[in-house]
């Protein structure tokens, strides 16, 4: 009987020790949660930058071929990606003169090379993410034609079982 009691006490002690949870302060929970959110945001931001794969005029110091802080950050993300997987990087002309645009492309290529990207395997030049799309002139022309066709026609709005003209 004495062994049985001793065994029960020992099992009780072991179970109570095994069930203890480490003491974590509220500050540690907050820090962990903030780090987790930053990680998710960083991954989403990185994926968005790689998916866009375009540098715009706002990535450069105004009227310059020098990248600003945002441009350096985005190009750093792209360089890390292109070091593993070369591809196409668009540099939007953004109204820059031909000379300035050429300097910007050269600056981007130099920065990529400095970050370990095989620039010879890359395409760096004009374009925008998503392809060529439709020129703004064509969009305005299409909108104008669409407006001319609708002129004089009543707009029909359907709400439930009734229609209003």
Backbone as a printed PyTorch tensor [residue, N CA C, xyz], in Angstrom:
tensor([[[  0.8230,  -1.1910,   0.0000],
         [  0.0000,   0.0000,   0.0000],
         [  0.8690,   1.2580,   0.0000]],

        [[  1.9780,   1.1680,   0.7430],
         [  2.8520,   2.3120,   0.8260],
         [  3.4500,   2.6410,  -0.5550]],

        [[  3.7700,   1.6190,  -1.3150],
         [  4.3000,   1.8320,  -2.6590],
         [  3.2560,   2.4750,  -3.5660]],

        [[  2.0220,   2.0380,  -3.3610],
         [  0.9300,   2.5970,  -4.1670],
         [  0.7770,   4.0920,  -3.8930]],

        [[  0.8080,   4.5090,  -2.6440],
         [  0.6830,   5.9140,  -2.2780],
         [  1.8720,   6.6970,  -2.8130]],

        [[  3.0610,   6.1390,  -2.6700],
         [  4.2700,   6.8020,  -3.1600],
         [  4.2090,   6.9600,  -4.6840]],

        [[  3.7330,   5.9200,  -5.3470],
         [  3.5940,   5.9790,  -6.8000],
         [  2.5800,   7.0460,  -7.2040]],

        [[  1.4820,   7.1560,  -6.5230],
         [  0.4550,   8.1590,  -6.8210],
         [  0.9860,   9.5780,  -6.5950]],

        [[  1.7540,   9.7640,  -5.5440],
         [  2.3380,  11.0840,  -5.2660],
         [  3.3260,  11.4420,  -6.3730]],

        [[  4.1460,  10.4780,  -6.7780],
         [  5.1230,  10.7100,  -7.8320],
         [  4.4370,  11.0460,  -9.1550]],

        [[  3.3910,  10.3250,  -9.5210],
         [  2.6430,  10.5980, -10.7480],
         [  1.9960,  11.9790, -10.6640]],

        [[  1.4560,  12.3300,  -9.5310],
         [  0.8460,  13.6480,  -9.3500],
         [  1.8590,  14.7770,  -9.5240]],

        [[  3.0500,  14.5980,  -8.9730],
         [  4.1050,  15.6170,  -9.1000],
         [  4.5320,  15.7390, -10.5620]],

        [[  4.7300,  14.6160, -11.2280],
         [  5.1470,  14.6500, -12.6260],
         [  4.0930,  15.3070, -13.5080]],

        [[  2.8380,  14.9980, -13.2750],
         [  1.7680,  15.5990, -14.0700],
         [  1.6740,  17.1020, -13.8340]],

        [[  1.8280,  17.5130, -12.6120],
         [  1.7230,  18.9430, -12.3380],
         [  2.9040,  19.7030, -12.9240]],

        [[  4.0920,  19.1160, -12.9510],
         [  5.2550,  19.7670, -13.5440],
         [  5.1000,  19.8160, -15.0620]],

        [[  4.6100,  18.7520, -15.6540],
         [  4.4350,  18.6950, -17.1030],
         [  3.3670,  19.6450, -17.6110]],

        [[  2.4440,  20.0510, -16.8070],
         [  1.3520,  20.9220, -17.2230],
         [  1.6780,  22.4020, -17.0590]],

        [[  2.8130,  22.7020, -16.4420],
         [  3.1500,  24.1070, -16.2580],
         [  3.4750,  24.7470, -17.5960]],

        [[  3.0030,  25.9520, -17.7670],
         [  3.3110,  26.7130, -18.9700],
         [  4.3290,  27.7830, -18.6080]],

        [[  5.2530,  28.0540, -19.5420],
         [  6.2290,  29.1030, -19.2380],
         [  5.5280,  30.4420, -19.0730]],

        [[  6.0520,  31.2400, -18.1810],
         [  5.4720,  32.5430, -17.9180],
         [  5.9120,  33.5000, -19.0320]],

        [[  4.9280,  34.0350, -19.7650],
         [  5.2080,  34.9660, -20.8550],
         [  4.4910,  36.2620, -20.5220]],

        [[  5.2390,  37.3260, -20.5550],
         [  4.6480,  38.6120, -20.2020],
         [  3.8050,  39.1500, -21.3520]],

        [[  2.9630,  40.1010, -21.0420],
         [  2.1310,  40.7560, -22.0640],
         [  3.0100,  41.4430, -23.1040]],

        [[  4.1200,  42.0070, -22.6660],
         [  5.0500,  42.6710, -23.5790],
         [  5.6500,  41.6990, -24.5820]],

        [[  5.9450,  40.4690, -24.1330],
         [  6.4920,  39.4610, -25.0360],
         [  5.4530,  39.0420, -26.0760]],

        [[  4.1960,  38.9100, -25.6460],
         [  3.1110,  38.5970, -26.5930],
         [  3.0000,  39.7000, -27.6450]],

        [[  3.0330,  40.9360, -27.2050],
         [  2.9130,  42.0790, -28.1160],
         [  4.0660,  42.0980, -29.1190]],

        [[  5.2920,  41.9030, -28.6110],
         [  6.4620,  41.8940, -29.4920],
         [  6.3680,  40.7790, -30.5290]],

        [[  5.9330,  39.6020, -30.0860],
         [  5.7950,  38.4770, -31.0100],
         [  4.7510,  38.7860, -32.0730]],

        [[  3.6070,  39.3060, -31.6540],
         [  2.5440,  39.6340, -32.6080],
         [  2.9820,  40.7090, -33.5920]],

        [[  3.6930,  41.7220, -33.1230],
         [  4.1820,  42.7800, -34.0120],
         [  5.1790,  42.2250, -35.0190]],

        [[  6.0620,  41.3530, -34.5670],
         [  7.0420,  40.7460, -35.4760],
         [  6.3430,  39.8830, -36.5200]],

        [[  5.3100,  39.1690, -36.1050],
         [  4.5580,  38.3230, -37.0330],
         [  3.8600,  39.1640, -38.0920]],

        [[  3.2420,  40.2540, -37.6880],
         [  2.5660,  41.1460, -38.6390],
         [  3.5780,  41.7730, -39.5870]],

        [[  4.7270,  42.2010, -39.0580],
         [  5.7710,  42.7680, -39.9300],
         [  6.2300,  41.7460, -40.9640]],

        [[  6.3800,  40.4990, -40.5460],
         [  6.8040,  39.4450, -41.4630],
         [  5.7790,  39.2490, -42.5700]],

        [[  4.4990,  39.1800, -42.2190],
         [  3.4560,  39.0330, -43.2350],
         [  3.4490,  40.2270, -44.1820]],

        [[  3.5600,  41.4380, -43.6350],
         [  3.5740,  42.6420, -44.4660],
         [  4.7940,  42.6700, -45.3780]],

        [[  5.9580,  42.2870, -44.8470],
         [  7.1730,  42.2660, -45.6540],
         [  7.0440,  41.2880, -46.8060]],

        [[  6.4740,  40.1100, -46.5340],
         [  6.2990,  39.1140, -47.6020],
         [  5.3340,  39.6390, -48.6610]],

        [[  4.2520,  40.2610, -48.2400],
         [  3.2820,  40.7960, -49.1910],
         [  3.9050,  41.9170, -50.0140]],

        [[  4.6600,  42.7780, -49.3640],
         [  5.3090,  43.8880, -50.0540],
         [  6.3400,  43.3680, -51.0560]],

        [[  7.1320,  42.4080, -50.6430],
         [  8.1260,  41.8160, -51.5370],
         [  7.4480,  41.1990, -52.7490]],

        [[  6.3900,  40.4390, -52.5280],
         [  5.6730,  39.8190, -53.6430],
         [  5.0930,  40.8660, -54.5840]],

        [[  4.5810,  41.9590, -54.0390],
         [  4.0030,  43.0200, -54.8750],
         [  5.0790,  43.7000, -55.7220]],

        [[  6.2320,  43.9670, -55.1310],
         [  7.3230,  44.6180, -55.8630],
         [  7.8040,  43.7150, -56.9950]],

        [[  7.9840,  42.4330, -56.7140],
         [  8.4470,  41.4970, -57.7400],
         [  7.3970,  41.3540, -58.8340]],

        [[  6.1380,  41.2820, -58.4400],
         [  5.0620,  41.1290, -59.4260],
         [  4.9590,  42.3630, -60.3260]],

        [[  5.1550,  43.5410, -59.7640],
         [  5.0670,  44.7840, -60.5400],
         [  6.2790,  44.9320, -61.4550]],

        [[  7.4390,  44.5530, -60.9940],
         [  8.7330,  44.6100, -61.6820],
         [  8.9070,  45.8420, -62.5760]],

        [[  8.5290,  46.9960, -62.0370],
         [  8.6260,  48.2590, -62.7690],
         [  9.1120,  49.3590, -61.8330]],

        [[ 10.0570,  50.1500, -62.3090],
         [ 10.4690,  51.3510, -61.5890],
         [  9.8640,  52.5470, -62.3090]],

        [[  9.2450,  53.4250, -61.5600],
         [  8.5790,  54.6070, -62.1120],
         [  9.3890,  55.8590, -61.7990]],

        [[  8.9740,  56.9770, -62.3500],
         [  9.6690,  58.2460, -62.1240],
         [  9.7490,  58.5660, -60.6300]],

        [[  8.7450,  58.1830, -59.8550],
         [  8.7670,  58.4930, -58.4270],
         [  9.8010,  57.6740, -57.6560]],

        [[ 10.4440,  56.6960, -58.2790],
         [ 11.5280,  55.9460, -57.6510],
         [ 12.8670,  56.6910, -57.7470]],

        [[ 12.8900,  57.7830, -58.5190],
         [ 14.1190,  58.5400, -58.7300],
         [ 13.9970,  59.9250, -58.1090]],

        [[ 15.1470,  60.4880, -57.7310],
         [ 15.1760,  61.8810, -57.3170],
         [ 14.7060,  62.6910, -58.5290]],

        [[ 13.8800,  63.7080, -58.3100],
         [ 13.2890,  64.4840, -59.4080],
         [ 14.3500,  64.9580, -60.3970]],

        [[ 14.0760,  64.7560, -61.6750],
         [ 14.9460,  65.1790, -62.7780],
         [ 16.3710,  64.6410, -62.6350]],

        [[ 16.4820,  63.3960, -62.1380],
         [ 17.7840,  62.8070, -61.8790],
         [ 17.7490,  61.3190, -62.2010]],

        [[ 18.9350,  60.7330, -62.3680],
         [ 19.0570,  59.2910, -62.5770],
         [ 19.3710,  58.5730, -61.2680]],

        [[ 19.3770,  59.3200, -60.1680],
         [ 19.6800,  58.7550, -58.8550],
         [ 18.4110,  58.2230, -58.2170]],

        [[ 18.4740,  56.9780, -57.7480],
         [ 17.3220,  56.3960, -57.0540],
         [ 17.1430,  57.0680, -55.6940]],

        [[ 15.8910,  57.2990, -55.3130],
         [ 15.6130,  57.8040, -53.9680],
         [ 15.5060,  56.6020, -53.0210]],

        [[ 15.1520,  56.8320, -51.7780],
         [ 15.0970,  55.7530, -50.7850],
         [ 14.1040,  54.6650, -51.2020]],

        [[ 12.9440,  55.0640, -51.7080],
         [ 11.9510,  54.0850, -52.1590],
         [ 12.4960,  53.2740, -53.3300]],

        [[ 13.1420,  53.9570, -54.2660],
         [ 13.7230,  53.2740, -55.4190],
         [ 14.8080,  52.2910, -55.0110]],

        [[ 15.6460,  52.6880, -54.0670],
         [ 16.6930,  51.7940, -53.5830],
         [ 16.0980,  50.5680, -52.9110]],

        [[ 15.0620,  50.7760, -52.1030],
         [ 14.4210,  49.6400, -51.4350],
         [ 13.8120,  48.6910, -52.4480]],

        [[ 13.0320,  49.2320, -53.3920],
         [ 12.3640,  48.3840, -54.3830],
         [ 13.3750,  47.6790, -55.2780]],

        [[ 14.4150,  48.3880, -55.7020],
         [ 15.4260,  47.7590, -56.5550],
         [ 16.1940,  46.7050, -55.7720]],

        [[ 16.3960,  46.9110, -54.4780],
         [ 17.0390,  45.8870, -53.6400],
         [ 16.2250,  44.6080, -53.5950]],

        [[ 14.9120,  44.7440, -53.4580],
         [ 14.0260,  43.5750, -53.4640],
         [ 14.0950,  42.8750, -54.8230]],

        [[ 14.0450,  43.6730, -55.8920],
         [ 14.1060,  43.1060, -57.2410],
         [ 15.4540,  42.4440, -57.5030]],

        [[ 16.5420,  43.0580, -57.0400],
         [ 17.8740,  42.4830, -57.2400],
         [ 17.9830,  41.1240, -56.5620]],

        [[ 17.4500,  41.0050, -55.3550],
         [ 17.4790,  39.7140, -54.6580],
         [ 16.7210,  38.6600, -55.4690]],

        [[ 15.6020,  39.0630, -56.0560],
         [ 14.8240,  38.1370, -56.8810],
         [ 15.5620,  37.8010, -58.1690]],

        [[ 16.0660,  38.8380, -58.8660],
         [ 16.7150,  38.6260, -60.1590],
         [ 18.0690,  37.9390, -60.0390]],

        [[ 18.7030,  37.9690, -58.8830],
         [ 19.9500,  37.2370, -58.6840],
         [ 19.6990,  35.7380, -58.8150]],

        [[ 18.5040,  35.3120, -58.4220],
         [ 18.1100,  33.9020, -58.5170],
         [ 17.3870,  33.5930, -59.8250]],

        [[ 16.5760,  34.5540, -60.2900],
         [ 15.7260,  34.3400, -61.4580],
         [ 15.7610,  35.5670, -62.3490]],

        [[ 16.6950,  35.6400, -63.2970],
         [ 16.7380,  36.8010, -64.1950],
         [ 15.4400,  36.9190, -64.9920]],

        [[ 15.0860,  38.1170, -65.3610],
         [ 13.8470,  38.3520, -66.1030],
         [ 13.8250,  39.7450, -66.6890]],

        [[ 12.6400,  40.3250, -66.7000],
         [ 12.4450,  41.6470, -67.2790],
         [ 12.1670,  42.6530, -66.1790]],

        [[ 12.8710,  43.7700, -66.2390],
         [ 12.6380,  44.8800, -65.3260],
         [ 12.3110,  46.1010, -66.1740]],

        [[ 11.1260,  46.6240, -65.9760],
         [ 10.7230,  47.8070, -66.7240],
         [ 11.1400,  49.0600, -65.9700]],

        [[ 11.5820,  50.0430, -66.7190],
         [ 11.8500,  51.3690, -66.1830],
         [ 10.9530,  52.2990, -66.9840]],

        [[  9.9090,  52.7930, -66.3450],
         [  8.9400,  53.6510, -67.0220],
         [  9.5950,  54.9790, -67.3900]],

        [[  9.3320,  55.4280, -68.6140],
         [  9.9330,  56.6730, -69.0890],
         [  9.4210,  57.8750, -68.3030]],

        [[  8.1630,  57.8800, -67.9480],
         [  7.6020,  58.9110, -67.0820],
         [  7.8550,  60.3370, -67.5150]],

        [[  7.9000,  60.5960, -68.8090],
         [  8.0810,  61.9550, -69.3000],
         [  9.5150,  62.4410, -69.2790]],

        [[ 10.4580,  61.5650, -68.9580],
         [ 11.8680,  61.9650, -68.9270],
         [ 12.3820,  62.1410, -70.3520]],

        [[ 13.3470,  63.0200, -70.5220],
         [ 13.9790,  63.1800, -71.8340],
         [ 14.6990,  61.8810, -72.1780]],

        [[ 15.0320,  61.7060, -73.4480],
         [ 15.7300,  60.4970, -73.8840],
         [ 17.0590,  60.3420, -73.1570]],

        [[ 17.7600,  61.4500, -72.9600],
         [ 19.0610,  61.4040, -72.2820],
         [ 18.8970,  60.9870, -70.8160]],

        [[ 17.9460,  61.6050, -70.1210],
         [ 17.7170,  61.2660, -68.7090],
         [ 17.2550,  59.8220, -68.5790]],

        [[ 16.3700,  59.3970, -69.4670],
         [ 15.8900,  58.0200, -69.4100],
         [ 17.0520,  57.0420, -69.5940]],

        [[ 17.9380,  57.3290, -70.5430],
         [ 19.1130,  56.4810, -70.7560],
         [ 19.9940,  56.4100, -69.5180]],

        [[ 20.1500,  57.5310, -68.8430],
         [ 20.9420,  57.5670, -67.6100],
         [ 20.2720,  56.7390, -66.5140]],

        [[ 18.9620,  56.8230, -66.4320],
         [ 18.2360,  56.0470, -65.4180],
         [ 18.4020,  54.5540, -65.6550]],

        [[ 18.2600,  54.1190, -66.8930],
         [ 18.4180,  52.6970, -67.2070],
         [ 19.8410,  52.2500, -66.8880]],

        [[ 20.8330,  53.0510, -67.2550],
         [ 22.2360,  52.7190, -66.9640],
         [ 22.4700,  52.6380, -65.4560]],

        [[ 21.8760,  53.5580, -64.7200],
         [ 22.0050,  53.5700, -63.2640],
         [ 21.3920,  52.3120, -62.6500]],

        [[ 20.2310,  51.9200, -63.1450],
         [ 19.5510,  50.7170, -62.6410],
         [ 20.3900,  49.4810, -62.9490]],

        [[ 20.9160,  49.3870, -64.1620],
         [ 21.7510,  48.2350, -64.5330],
         [ 23.0030,  48.1630, -63.6620]],

        [[ 23.6270,  49.3010, -63.4270],
         [ 24.8250,  49.3290, -62.5890],
         [ 24.5070,  48.8750, -61.1700]],

        [[ 23.3830,  49.3170, -60.6400],
         [ 22.9800,  48.9290, -59.2850],
         [ 22.6810,  47.4340, -59.2210]],

        [[ 21.9920,  46.9120, -60.2350],
         [ 21.7100,  45.4750, -60.2710],
         [ 23.0060,  44.6690, -60.2970]],

        [[ 23.9460,  45.0880, -61.1480],
         [ 25.2250,  44.3810, -61.2580],
         [ 25.9750,  44.4160, -59.9300]],

        [[ 25.9530,  45.5550, -59.2530],
         [ 26.6290,  45.6920, -57.9640],
         [ 26.0130,  44.7850, -56.9020]],

        [[ 24.7450,  44.4090, -57.1010],
         [ 24.0570,  43.5550, -56.1380],
         [ 24.0740,  42.0830, -56.5610]],

        [[ 24.9170,  41.7500, -57.5530],
         [ 25.1130,  40.3520, -57.9180],
         [ 24.1840,  39.8100, -58.9850]],

        [[ 23.5020,  40.6800, -59.7130],
         [ 22.5870,  40.2330, -60.7660],
         [ 23.3530,  40.1540, -62.0820]],

        [[ 23.1460,  39.0820, -62.8350],
         [ 23.7330,  38.9450, -64.1660],
         [ 22.9010,  39.8000, -65.1190]],

        [[ 23.3240,  41.0310, -65.3220],
         [ 22.5690,  41.9940, -66.1210],
         [ 22.4680,  41.5480, -67.5770]],

        [[ 23.4450,  40.7870, -68.0620],
         [ 23.4120,  40.3000, -69.4430],
         [ 22.2300,  39.3530, -69.6610]],

        [[ 21.7740,  38.6920, -68.6050],
         [ 20.6380,  37.7800, -68.7160],
         [ 19.3050,  38.4910, -68.5000]],

        [[ 19.3610,  39.7950, -68.2740],
         [ 18.1670,  40.5910, -67.9630],
         [ 17.7410,  41.4290, -69.1590]],

        [[ 16.4700,  41.7870, -69.1540],
         [ 15.9530,  42.8120, -70.0540],
         [ 15.5700,  43.9900, -69.1730]],

        [[ 16.2240,  45.1210, -69.3810],
         [ 15.9250,  46.3250, -68.6140],
         [ 15.6100,  47.4180, -69.6170]],

        [[ 14.3970,  47.9620, -69.5450],
         [ 14.0340,  48.9930, -70.4990],
         [ 12.6110,  49.4610, -70.3290]],

        [[ 12.0890,  50.1200, -71.3660],
         [ 10.7610,  50.7220, -71.2630],
         [  9.6570,  49.6730, -71.1980]],

        [[  8.5920,  50.0520, -70.5540],
         [  7.4220,  49.1880, -70.4430],
         [  6.7530,  49.3880, -69.1060]],

        [[  5.6440,  48.7250, -68.9550],
         [  4.9040,  48.7850, -67.6900],
         [  4.4140,  47.3960, -67.3520]],

        [[  4.3080,  47.1180, -66.0750],
         [  3.7950,  45.8210, -65.6380],
         [  2.4300,  45.5810, -66.2550]],

        [[  2.1850,  44.3760, -66.6880],
         [  0.8860,  44.0470, -67.2660],
         [  0.8720,  44.1580, -68.7700]],

        [[  1.9760,  44.4880, -69.3770],
         [  2.0410,  44.5550, -70.8350],
         [  1.8000,  45.9510, -71.3570]],

        [[  1.6980,  46.0340, -72.6670],
         [  1.5740,  47.3370, -73.2970],
         [  0.2210,  47.9700, -73.0460]],

        [[ -0.8170,  47.1650, -72.9960],
         [ -2.1380,  47.7250, -72.7460],
         [ -2.5900,  48.6410, -73.8600]],

        [[ -3.3080,  49.6750, -73.5080],
         [ -3.8880,  50.5990, -74.4710],
         [ -3.3180,  51.9880, -74.2180]],

        [[ -2.9320,  52.6710, -75.2640],
         [ -2.3670,  54.0060, -75.0670],
         [ -3.4470,  54.9520, -74.5600]],

        [[ -3.0370,  56.0060, -73.8830],
         [ -4.0040,  56.9650, -73.3320],
         [ -4.7870,  57.6330, -74.4510]],

        [[ -4.1580,  57.8390, -75.5870],
         [ -4.8560,  58.4420, -76.7310],
         [ -5.9840,  57.5290, -77.1930]],

        [[ -5.7090,  56.2330, -77.2690],
         [ -6.7360,  55.2720, -77.6720],
         [ -7.8640,  55.1960, -76.6450]],

        [[ -7.5090,  55.2740, -75.3570],
         [ -8.5300,  55.2390, -74.3060],
         [ -9.4480,  56.4470, -74.4410]],

        [[ -8.8840,  57.6410, -74.6140],
         [ -9.6940,  58.8560, -74.7510],
         [-10.5670,  58.7920, -76.0010]],

        [[-10.0180,  58.2880, -77.0830],
         [-10.7840,  58.1470, -78.3230],
         [-11.9500,  57.1850, -78.1330]],

        [[-11.7150,  56.0640, -77.4690],
         [-12.7740,  55.0770, -77.2270],
         [-13.8540,  55.6620, -76.3230]],

        [[-13.4410,  56.4160, -75.2890],
         [-14.4290,  57.0330, -74.3920],
         [-15.2840,  58.0500, -75.1490]],

        [[-14.6590,  58.8000, -76.0190],
         [-15.3850,  59.8080, -76.7940],
         [-16.4080,  59.1300, -77.7020]],

        [[-15.9830,  58.0870, -78.3980],
         [-16.8960,  57.3560, -79.2860],
         [-18.0370,  56.7430, -78.4930]],

        [[-17.7240,  56.1980, -77.3270],
         [-18.7490,  55.5980, -76.4810],
         [-19.7570,  56.6440, -76.0330]],

        [[-19.2710,  57.8260, -75.6820],
         [-20.1550,  58.9170, -75.2560],
         [-21.0440,  59.3940, -76.3860]],

        [[-20.5180,  59.4260, -77.6080],
         [-21.3070,  59.8520, -78.7680],
         [-22.4340,  58.8640, -79.0470]],

        [[-22.1720,  57.5850, -78.8680],
         [-23.1990,  56.5700, -79.1180],
         [-24.3220,  56.6590, -78.0970]],

        [[-23.9870,  57.0220, -76.8570],
         [-24.9930,  57.0580, -75.8060],
         [-25.7690,  58.3660, -75.7670]],

        [[-25.2820,  59.3750, -76.4240],
         [-25.9470,  60.6740, -76.3740],
         [-27.3690,  60.5430, -76.9330]],

        [[-28.3230,  61.0820, -76.2230],
         [-29.7120,  61.0540, -76.6790],
         [-30.4610,  59.8110, -76.2470]],

        [[-29.7700,  58.8110, -75.6890],
         [-30.4460,  57.6080, -75.2290],
         [-30.7170,  57.7450, -73.7320]],

        [[-31.8760,  57.2570, -73.3150],
         [-32.2230,  57.2950, -71.8990],
         [-31.4910,  56.1730, -71.1740]],

        [[-31.1050,  56.4420, -69.9600],
         [-30.4520,  55.4390, -69.1430],
         [-31.5230,  54.6300, -68.4360]],

        [[-31.4390,  53.3180, -68.5130],
         [-32.4040,  52.4450, -67.8620],
         [-31.7720,  51.8720, -66.6130]],

        [[-32.4330,  52.0870, -65.4820],
         [-31.9520,  51.5500, -64.2190],
         [-32.9810,  50.5700, -63.7210]],

        [[-32.5720,  49.3370, -63.4560],
         [-33.4960,  48.3190, -62.9890],
         [-33.3130,  48.1240, -61.4970]],

        [[-34.4120,  48.2750, -60.7440],
         [-34.3600,  48.0250, -59.3050],
         [-35.5080,  47.0920, -58.9670]],

        [[-35.1710,  45.8900, -58.6450],
         [-36.2150,  44.9150, -58.2950],
         [-37.0810,  44.6220, -59.5030]],

        [[-38.4220,  44.7480, -59.3660],
         [-39.3550,  44.3940, -60.4320],
         [-39.6720,  45.5810, -61.3210]],

        [[-39.2750,  46.8040, -60.9300],
         [-39.6320,  47.9660, -61.7310],
         [-38.4010,  48.5120, -62.4350]],

        [[-38.6540,  49.1760, -63.5290],
         [-37.5750,  49.8450, -64.2800],
         [-37.9190,  51.3120, -64.4100]],

        [[-36.9150,  52.1860, -64.3210],
         [-37.1180,  53.6180, -64.4300],
         [-36.3550,  54.1290, -65.6300]],

        [[-36.9940,  55.0120, -66.4130],
         [-36.3090,  55.6050, -67.5420],
         [-36.1180,  57.0610, -67.3040]]])
